[in-house]
Amino acid sequence: MQNKILDNINFPMAETSLFMEPIHSNYMGNVHGGELMKLMDSTAGIAASKHAKGQVVTARVDEIVFHKAIHIGDLVRCIAQVAYVGNTSMQVLVNVMVHSLGDYSNSTTALTAFFTMVHMDYDGMPKAVNKLSPVTKEEKFLYSLGEYKYKAIRGK
């Protein structure tokens, strides 16, 4: 499936698409980075909530990289995929893809980041999350990437 960050992955994911409008712009006429970060955070939260089967909060955002400017009128697709699960937290890999005006057949990567989402109970306390079980080689690759990020954060 082309919706996913990698094909042959069955971990929980979410996708959101939007046309970028003038309300999303910065003073230079490009899409404001904060608007894109908000979209990424919301989409990561949906993917993590699907896996946790409950409410989640954002604990951390790592390595957000702006690869390409996004312009008003572009179609943006935000794809979030759970990559790794700790005890109460999840590493979610998020890609923002952009389709330029007039060419919706090809997309390019505009932003990437890892989000750490934490499952919370209704009293606001962290709650355990079910582990992922990677099966395919693509799932194992994504899992190892998420595990690497998780361990790097824990080691800081």
Secondary structure by P-SEA (a helix, b strand, c coil): ccccccccccccbbbbbbccccccccccccccaaaaaaaaaaaaaaaaaaaacbbbbbcccccccccccccccbbbbbbbbbccccccbbbbbbbbbbbccccccbbbbcccbbbbbbbbcccccbbbbbbbbbccaaaaaaaaaaaaaaaaaaac
